[in-house]
Amino acid sequence: MNNKIKNVLTSNEMIVAYIIIGLSILIGCVNSAFFGVSTLVSLSRSMLVMLIFAVCEMVVIISGGIDVSFPAVACISLYATIRFMLASGIDSPLFAFAMAAVIGISFGAFNAFLICKMKIPPLIATLGVSSVANGGTLAFLGTKEISNIPEHVDKLSQIFIFTYTNAGGIKYSLTVLFLIPVIVCIGAYIILKYTMLGRGIYAIGGDKNAARIAGFNVTKIQFIIYMTVGCFAGIGGMTYMILMRQASPQVLMGSEMMVIAAVVMGGARITGGHGSVFGTILGVGLITLVQNNLIMLGVPTHFQTLVVGLIIVIGISITSLRAKKIANSAKV
């Protein structure tokens, strides 16, 4: 077999794809209703927000960093925006996304400042910013859930790309907000593959000093990365709020580990320098598939977290072993 084809068939992305196919066949054998448009629509809706976060986190990890602050940034962005809009009487979806994005960019710049200028390790810096954002939300903005969303913002949850009705008359609708992660994925793919910025991101993750010697402005690129993550954390938070039709100050807290796991499972190395948009999509798809459909296999809800954890450990172990094998081959 051609080595190039062999490498593709044994790549991290394909390993995750094999797991997804195998799990899908298993679930489909138990419940034939799984193989249908309704399942595809439900999975697409479920992975929507997580995919926005995961693609941005992938870019950070490729650059050799990590960001655990995005759930807190998303929460303060969506909550502060809705509080302001209700107080001011503004009712514009465009304003909602713009304000959430600006708040997110501000926190992203704060992350970048701590990491680039203060030389604080990314995990510690973003963990601190997460505490500041979460604590600030609860202390200054409140703790109550808000269900009276501005009318025009709320209407976005009722605009669909298409609607599918199954044999039982049940409707499954794919929200227009699904276009957001599609745009994010396409944009990230183009930037990473075809631009000098993308090459710089991979270079910094591979060796920061070598990237600097090669002429890349490391500080500028890191500021762009973390500010972009903050921007889309705000947009992702607003998207989640619209889908749920209520604003909560802590609704996304705790989601960072699952997102990072999906990214690493998709082939991104936590040490930096490696990762792909396609792999991240597969990683998010696998975790969403497991979370949403294990009940079809008769797995009780309280066991689902355990199963997800085992799949993550196995998937990451395979990725790690493959990376070690490649490293050893290079030495030889």
Helices and strands as residue ranges (DSSP letters): H 3-9, H 12-30, G 32-34, H 37-46, H 48-62, H 70-88, H 93-112, I 113-117, H 122-136, I 137-141, H 151-155, G 156-158, E 160-165, E 171-175, G 176-178, H 179-194, H 196-206, H 208-213, H 218-244, H 256-265, H 277-293, G 294-297, H 301-331
